[in-house]
Amino acid sequence: MELHINHRGTVHCVYDEALDLAALGTMEIRRASHVEPDGAGAWWADLSPVGGPKLGPHARRSAALEAELNWLQQNLLEPRKEKLP
């Protein structure tokens, strides 16, 4: 789990239960994506909730989850980008 702290002291991350995030203070959790299969059994990571693309098709759910996490880390969590409100 990567924690990114901006200049205001706000922490952003992709939610994970590896840490008790509530210990950092008040939390706001928002959905960033949906990982779901299509009718043919291929998996897609739909990042439209944060203005991102639809990634896929992937043969396995785990591959779609990995693509989702990589996109979120590169596009929403890099400190210099400040894209999260």
N, CA, C and O atoms as a GROMACS GRO file, in nm:
protein
  340
    1MET      N    1   0.085  -0.117   0.000
    1MET     CA    2   0.000   0.000   0.000
    1MET      C    3   0.089   0.123   0.000
    1MET      O    4   0.181   0.134   0.081
    2GLU      N    5   0.061   0.215  -0.091
    2GLU     CA    6   0.134   0.340  -0.098
    2GLU      C    7   0.047   0.452  -0.043
    2GLU      O    8  -0.068   0.467  -0.082
    3LEU      N    9   0.103   0.529   0.048
    3LEU     CA   10   0.036   0.647   0.101
    3LEU      C   11   0.102   0.770   0.040
    3LEU      O   12   0.224   0.781   0.040
    4HIS      N   13   0.021   0.860  -0.013
    4HIS     CA   14   0.072   0.984  -0.072
    4HIS      C   15   0.016   1.100   0.010
    4HIS      O   16  -0.105   1.112   0.028
    5ILE      N   17   0.105   1.184   0.057
    5ILE     CA   18   0.066   1.296   0.142
    5ILE      C   19   0.093   1.425   0.066
    5ILE      O   20   0.206   1.451   0.024
    6ASN      N   21  -0.010   1.506   0.047
    6ASN     CA   22   0.009   1.630  -0.027
    6ASN      C   23   0.057   1.742   0.066
    6ASN      O   24   0.076   1.721   0.185
    7HIS      N   25   0.077   1.859   0.010
    7HIS     CA   26   0.131   1.972   0.086
    7HIS      C   27   0.038   2.019   0.198
    7HIS      O   28   0.081   2.091   0.288
    8ARG      N   29  -0.088   1.981   0.193
    8ARG     CA   30  -0.184   2.017   0.299
    8ARG      C   31  -0.189   1.911   0.409
    8ARG      O   32  -0.260   1.928   0.508
    9GLY      N   33  -0.114   1.802   0.391
    9GLY     CA   34  -0.113   1.695   0.489
    9GLY      C   35  -0.223   1.592   0.467
    9GLY      O   36  -0.244   1.506   0.552
   10THR      N   37  -0.293   1.600   0.356
   10THR     CA   38  -0.399   1.505   0.323
   10THR      C   39  -0.336   1.380   0.263
   10THR      O   40  -0.250   1.388   0.175
   11VAL      N   41  -0.379   1.265   0.312
   11VAL     CA   42  -0.326   1.136   0.266
   11VAL      C   43  -0.421   1.079   0.162
   11VAL      O   44  -0.542   1.074   0.183
   12HIS      N   45  -0.365   1.035   0.049
   12HIS     CA   46  -0.443   0.966  -0.055
   12HIS      C   47  -0.383   0.828  -0.075
   12HIS      O   48  -0.261   0.810  -0.068
   13CYS      N   49  -0.469   0.731  -0.100
   13CYS     CA   50  -0.420   0.596  -0.128
   13CYS      C   51  -0.532   0.515  -0.192
   13CYS      O   52  -0.648   0.556  -0.193
   14VAL      N   53  -0.494   0.401  -0.247
   14VAL     CA   54  -0.592   0.303  -0.291
   14VAL      C   55  -0.623   0.220  -0.168
   14VAL      O   56  -0.532   0.164  -0.106
   15TYR      N   57  -0.749   0.212  -0.132
   15TYR     CA   58  -0.789   0.146  -0.007
   15TYR      C   59  -0.738   0.004   0.000
   15TYR      O   60  -0.743  -0.073  -0.096
   16ASP      N   61  -0.688  -0.030   0.118
   16ASP     CA   62  -0.636  -0.162   0.146
   16ASP      C   63  -0.651  -0.180   0.297
   16ASP      O   64  -0.650  -0.082   0.371
   17GLU      N   65  -0.663  -0.301   0.343
   17GLU     CA   66  -0.677  -0.324   0.486
   17GLU      C   67  -0.543  -0.355   0.553
   17GLU      O   68  -0.540  -0.404   0.666
   18ALA      N   69  -0.432  -0.326   0.483
   18ALA     CA   70  -0.300  -0.350   0.539
   18ALA      C   71  -0.271  -0.261   0.659
   18ALA      O   72  -0.198  -0.300   0.749
   19LEU      N   73  -0.328  -0.142   0.659
   19LEU     CA   74  -0.312  -0.046   0.768
   19LEU      C   75  -0.448  -0.003   0.819
   19LEU      O   76  -0.546  -0.004   0.745
   20ASP      N   77  -0.454   0.036   0.946
   20ASP     CA   78  -0.576   0.093   1.001
   20ASP      C   79  -0.576   0.241   0.963
   20ASP      O   80  -0.524   0.324   1.037
   21LEU      N   81  -0.635   0.273   0.849
   21LEU     CA   82  -0.633   0.410   0.799
   21LEU      C   83  -0.707   0.507   0.891
   21LEU      O   84  -0.677   0.626   0.890
   22ALA      N   85  -0.802   0.459   0.969
   22ALA     CA   86  -0.875   0.546   1.061
   22ALA      C   87  -0.781   0.607   1.165
   22ALA      O   88  -0.811   0.712   1.222
   23ALA      N   89  -0.668   0.542   1.190
   23ALA     CA   90  -0.571   0.595   1.286
   23ALA      C   91  -0.508   0.724   1.236
   23ALA      O   92  -0.450   0.799   1.314
   24LEU      N   93  -0.519   0.752   1.104
   24LEU     CA   94  -0.463   0.874   1.048
   24LEU      C   95  -0.557   0.993   1.062
   24LEU      O   96  -0.516   1.107   1.042
   25GLY      N   97  -0.681   0.967   1.095
   25GLY     CA   98  -0.779   1.075   1.109
   25GLY      C   99  -0.907   1.042   1.035
   25GLY      O  100  -0.931   0.927   0.998
   26THR      N  101  -0.988   1.143   1.013
   26THR     CA  102  -1.116   1.126   0.944
   26THR      C  103  -1.092   1.080   0.801
   26THR      O  104  -1.007   1.134   0.730
   27MET      N  105  -1.167   0.980   0.761
   27MET     CA  106  -1.152   0.924   0.627
   27MET      C  107  -1.268   0.962   0.537
   27MET      O  108  -1.380   0.983   0.584
   28GLU      N  109  -1.239   0.970   0.408
   28GLU     CA  110  -1.341   0.983   0.305
   28GLU      C  111  -1.305   0.879   0.200
   28GLU      O  112  -1.200   0.886   0.138
   29ILE      N  113  -1.394   0.784   0.181
   29ILE     CA  114  -1.368   0.675   0.087
   29ILE      C  115  -1.462   0.691  -0.032
   29ILE      O  116  -1.583   0.707  -0.015
   30ARG      N  117  -1.404   0.686  -0.153
   30ARG     CA  118  -1.484   0.697  -0.276
   30ARG      C  119  -1.444   0.586  -0.372
   30ARG      O  120  -1.328   0.545  -0.377
   31ARG      N  121  -1.542   0.539  -0.446
   31ARG     CA  122  -1.515   0.437  -0.548
   31ARG      C  123  -1.440   0.502  -0.663
   31ARG      O  124  -1.478   0.608  -0.712
   32ALA      N  125  -1.332   0.437  -0.706
   32ALA     CA  126  -1.252   0.487  -0.817
   32ALA      C  127  -1.277   0.406  -0.944
   32ALA      O  128  -1.250   0.453  -1.055
   33SER      N  129  -1.328   0.284  -0.930
   33SER     CA  130  -1.345   0.200  -1.048
   33SER      C  131  -1.438   0.083  -1.019
   33SER      O  132  -1.484   0.063  -0.906
   34HIS      N  133  -1.464   0.008  -1.125
   34HIS     CA  134  -1.543  -0.115  -1.117
   34HIS      C  135  -1.466  -0.220  -1.196
   34HIS      O  136  -1.428  -0.195  -1.310
   35VAL      N  137  -1.443  -0.336  -1.138
   35VAL     CA  138  -1.379  -0.446  -1.210
   35VAL      C  139  -1.484  -0.555  -1.224
   35VAL      O  140  -1.529  -0.614  -1.126
   36GLU      N  141  -1.523  -0.581  -1.350
   36GLU     CA  142  -1.633  -0.674  -1.375
   36GLU      C  143  -1.608  -0.751  -1.503
   36GLU      O  144  -1.534  -0.705  -1.591
   37PRO      N  145  -1.669  -0.870  -1.515
   37PRO     CA  146  -1.658  -0.946  -1.639
   37PRO      C  147  -1.761  -0.898  -1.742
   37PRO      O  148  -1.863  -0.840  -1.707
   38ASP      N  149  -1.731  -0.925  -1.869
   38ASP     CA  150  -1.832  -0.899  -1.972
   38ASP      C  151  -1.905  -1.030  -2.002
   38ASP      O  152  -1.880  -1.131  -1.937
   39GLY      N  153  -1.993  -1.028  -2.097
   39GLY     CA  154  -2.072  -1.147  -2.129
   39GLY      C  155  -1.991  -1.264  -2.181
   39GLY      O  156  -2.037  -1.378  -2.176
   40ALA      N  157  -1.870  -1.237  -2.230
   40ALA     CA  158  -1.784  -1.343  -2.284
   40ALA      C  159  -1.686  -1.396  -2.179
   40ALA      O  160  -1.608  -1.486  -2.208
   41GLY      N  161  -1.691  -1.341  -2.057
   41GLY     CA  162  -1.602  -1.388  -1.951
   41GLY      C  163  -1.470  -1.315  -1.941
   41GLY      O  164  -1.384  -1.353  -1.862
   42ALA      N  165  -1.452  -1.209  -2.022
   42ALA     CA  166  -1.330  -1.127  -2.011
   42ALA      C  167  -1.352  -1.024  -1.901
   42ALA      O  168  -1.464  -0.980  -1.876
   43TRP      N  169  -1.242  -0.985  -1.837
   43TRP     CA  170  -1.250  -0.891  -1.725
   43TRP      C  171  -1.206  -0.752  -1.769
   43TRP      O  172  -1.112  -0.736  -1.846
   44TRP      N  173  -1.278  -0.651  -1.717
   44TRP     CA  174  -1.252  -0.510  -1.750
   44TRP      C  175  -1.241  -0.429  -1.622
   44TRP      O  176  -1.314  -0.452  -1.525
   45ALA      N  177  -1.150  -0.334  -1.622
   45ALA     CA  178  -1.138  -0.236  -1.514
   45ALA      C  179  -1.191  -0.104  -1.570
   45ALA      O  180  -1.129  -0.043  -1.657
   46ASP      N  181  -1.305  -0.062  -1.521
   46ASP     CA  182  -1.371   0.060  -1.567
   46ASP      C  183  -1.338   0.173  -1.469
   46ASP      O  184  -1.388   0.173  -1.356
   47LEU      N  185  -1.255   0.266  -1.510
   47LEU     CA  186  -1.211   0.376  -1.424
   47LEU      C  187  -1.291   0.504  -1.448
   47LEU      O  188  -1.246   0.612  -1.412
   48SER      N  189  -1.409   0.492  -1.508
   48SER     CA  190  -1.490   0.611  -1.537
   48SER      C  191  -1.530   0.689  -1.412
   48SER      O  192  -1.550   0.810  -1.423
   49PRO      N  193  -1.544   0.629  -1.293
   49PRO     CA  194  -1.578   0.711  -1.176
   49PRO      C  195  -1.476   0.821  -1.145
   49PRO      O  196  -1.509   0.919  -1.079
   50VAL      N  197  -1.351   0.806  -1.194
   50VAL     CA  198  -1.249   0.910  -1.172
   50VAL      C  199  -1.204   0.969  -1.306
   50VAL      O  200  -1.096   1.028  -1.315
   51GLY      N  201  -1.287   0.954  -1.409
   51GLY     CA  202  -1.256   1.012  -1.538
   51GLY      C  203  -1.152   0.935  -1.617
   51GLY      O  204  -1.090   0.990  -1.708
   52GLY      N  205  -1.132   0.809  -1.584
   52GLY     CA  206  -1.031   0.728  -1.652
   52GLY      C  207  -1.090   0.639  -1.758
   52GLY      O  208  -1.211   0.641  -1.784
   53PRO      N  209  -1.004   0.558  -1.820
   53PRO     CA  210  -1.046   0.470  -1.929
   53PRO      C  211  -1.104   0.339  -1.880
   53PRO      O  212  -1.111   0.311  -1.760
   54LYS      N  213  -1.146   0.260  -1.975
   54LYS     CA  214  -1.188   0.122  -1.949
   54LYS      C  215  -1.073   0.034  -1.996
   54LYS      O  216  -1.040   0.033  -2.115
   55LEU      N  217  -1.012  -0.040  -1.903
   55LEU     CA  218  -0.894  -0.121  -1.934
   55LEU      C  219  -0.932  -0.267  -1.952
   55LEU      O  220  -1.001  -0.325  -1.869
   56GLY      N  221  -0.887  -0.326  -2.061
   56GLY     CA  222  -0.915  -0.465  -2.087
   56GLY      C  223  -0.926  -0.490  -2.235
   56GLY      O  224  -0.899  -0.400  -2.315
   57PRO      N  225  -0.964  -0.608  -2.273
   57PRO     CA  226  -1.008  -0.718  -2.188
   57PRO      C  227  -0.889  -0.793  -2.126
   57PRO      O  228  -0.780  -0.796  -2.182
   58HIS      N  229  -0.914  -0.852  -2.011
   58HIS     CA  230  -0.816  -0.934  -1.940
   58HIS      C  231  -0.874  -1.073  -1.923
   58HIS      O  232  -0.994  -1.089  -1.897
   59ALA      N  233  -0.790  -1.174  -1.938
   59ALA     CA  234  -0.836  -1.313  -1.926
   59ALA      C  235  -0.870  -1.348  -1.782
   59ALA      O  236  -0.955  -1.433  -1.757
   60ARG      N  237  -0.802  -1.283  -1.686
   60ARG     CA  238  -0.824  -1.314  -1.544
   60ARG      C  239  -0.860  -1.188  -1.467
   60ARG      O  240  -0.815  -1.078  -1.500
   61ARG      N  241  -0.940  -1.204  -1.365
   61ARG     CA  242  -0.978  -1.093  -1.278
   61ARG      C  243  -0.855  -1.030  -1.215
   61ARG      O  244  -0.846  -0.908  -1.204
   62SER      N  245  -0.760  -1.114  -1.173
   62SER     CA  246  -0.640  -1.062  -1.108
   62SER      C  247  -0.562  -0.969  -1.202
   62SER      O  248  -0.501  -0.872  -1.155
   63ALA      N  249  -0.563  -0.996  -1.331
   63ALA     CA  250  -0.494  -0.910  -1.427
   63ALA      C  251  -0.566  -0.776  -1.439
   63ALA      O  252  -0.502  -0.671  -1.450
   64ALA      N  253  -0.698  -0.778  -1.437
   64ALA     CA  254  -0.776  -0.654  -1.442
   64ALA      C  255  -0.753  -0.571  -1.315
   64ALA      O  256  -0.742  -0.449  -1.321
   65LEU      N  257  -0.745  -0.638  -1.199
   65LEU     CA  258  -0.718  -0.568  -1.073
   65LEU      C  259  -0.579  -0.505  -1.074
   65LEU      O  260  -0.560  -0.394  -1.024
   66GLU      N  261  -0.483  -0.576  -1.130
   66GLU     CA  262  -0.347  -0.522  -1.139
   66GLU      C  263  -0.342  -0.400  -1.231
   66GLU      O  264  -0.277  -0.300  -1.198
   67ALA      N  265  -0.410  -0.408  -1.345
   67ALA     CA  266  -0.416  -0.294  -1.437
   67ALA      C  267  -0.483  -0.175  -1.371
   67ALA      O  268  -0.440  -0.060  -1.387
   68GLU      N  269  -0.590  -0.202  -1.297
   68GLU     CA  270  -0.662  -0.097  -1.224
   68GLU      C  271  -0.568  -0.027  -1.125
   68GLU      O  272  -0.561   0.096  -1.123
   69LEU      N  273  -0.499  -0.103  -1.044
   69LEU     CA  274  -0.410  -0.047  -0.943
   69LEU      C  275  -0.297   0.033  -1.009
   69LEU      O  276  -0.265   0.143  -0.964
   70ASN      N  277  -0.238  -0.022  -1.113
   70ASN     CA  278  -0.131   0.051  -1.183
   70ASN      C  279  -0.179   0.184  -1.236
   70ASN      O  280  -0.111   0.285  -1.222
   71TRP      N  281  -0.297   0.186  -1.298
   71TRP     CA  282  -0.350   0.311  -1.353
   71TRP      C  283  -0.376   0.411  -1.242
   71TRP      O  284  -0.341   0.528  -1.255
   72LEU      N  285  -0.437   0.367  -1.134
   72LEU     CA  286  -0.466   0.458  -1.023
   72LEU      C  287  -0.338   0.515  -0.964
   72LEU      O  288  -0.331   0.634  -0.935
   73GLN      N  289  -0.237   0.432  -0.946
   73GLN     CA  290  -0.111   0.481  -0.888
   73GLN      C  291  -0.043   0.580  -0.981
   73GLN      O  292   0.012   0.680  -0.934
   74GLN      N  293  -0.046   0.557  -1.110
   74GLN     CA  294   0.021   0.645  -1.204
   74GLN      C  295  -0.056   0.772  -1.233
   74GLN      O  296   0.004   0.876  -1.263
   75ASN      N  297  -0.188   0.767  -1.225
   75ASN     CA  298  -0.268   0.881  -1.268
   75ASN      C  299  -0.336   0.959  -1.157
   75ASN      O  300  -0.371   1.075  -1.177
   76LEU      N  301  -0.354   0.900  -1.042
   76LEU     CA  302  -0.421   0.972  -0.933
   76LEU      C  303  -0.335   0.991  -0.811
   76LEU      O  304  -0.358   1.085  -0.734
   77LEU      N  305  -0.236   0.907  -0.790
   77LEU     CA  306  -0.165   0.913  -0.663
   77LEU      C  307  -0.027   0.977  -0.669
   77LEU      O  308   0.033   1.001  -0.565
   78GLU      N  309   0.024   1.004  -0.787
   78GLU     CA  310   0.154   1.069  -0.793
   78GLU      C  311   0.141   1.208  -0.733
   78GLU      O  312   0.059   1.287  -0.780
   79PRO      N  313   0.219   1.239  -0.630
   79PRO     CA  314   0.203   1.365  -0.557
   79PRO      C  315   0.205   1.490  -0.644
   79PRO      O  316   0.133   1.586  -0.614
   80ARG      N  317   0.283   1.493  -0.747
   80ARG     CA  318   0.294   1.616  -0.826
   80ARG      C  319   0.169   1.645  -0.909
   80ARG      O  320   0.152   1.757  -0.958
   81LYS      N  321   0.082   1.546  -0.926
   81LYS     CA  322  -0.034   1.566  -1.013
   81LYS      C  323  -0.152   1.629  -0.941
   81LYS      O  324  -0.229   1.702  -1.003
   82GLU      N  325  -0.169   1.602  -0.813
   82GLU     CA  326  -0.277   1.663  -0.734
   82GLU      C  327  -0.413   1.655  -0.804
   82GLU      O  328  -0.484   1.755  -0.810
   83LYS      N  329  -0.451   1.539  -0.854
   83LYS     CA  330  -0.578   1.525  -0.924
   83LYS      C  331  -0.696   1.492  -0.832
   83LYS      O  332  -0.811   1.516  -0.869
   84LEU      N  333  -0.670   1.440  -0.716
   84LEU     CA  334  -0.779   1.407  -0.625
   84LEU      C  335  -0.826   1.534  -0.556
   84LEU      O  336  -0.745   1.615  -0.512
   85PRO      N  337  -0.957   1.551  -0.547
   85PRO     CA  338  -1.008   1.672  -0.478
   85PRO      C  339  -0.984   1.665  -0.329
   85PRO      O  340  -1.021   1.757  -0.257
   0.00000   0.00000   0.00000
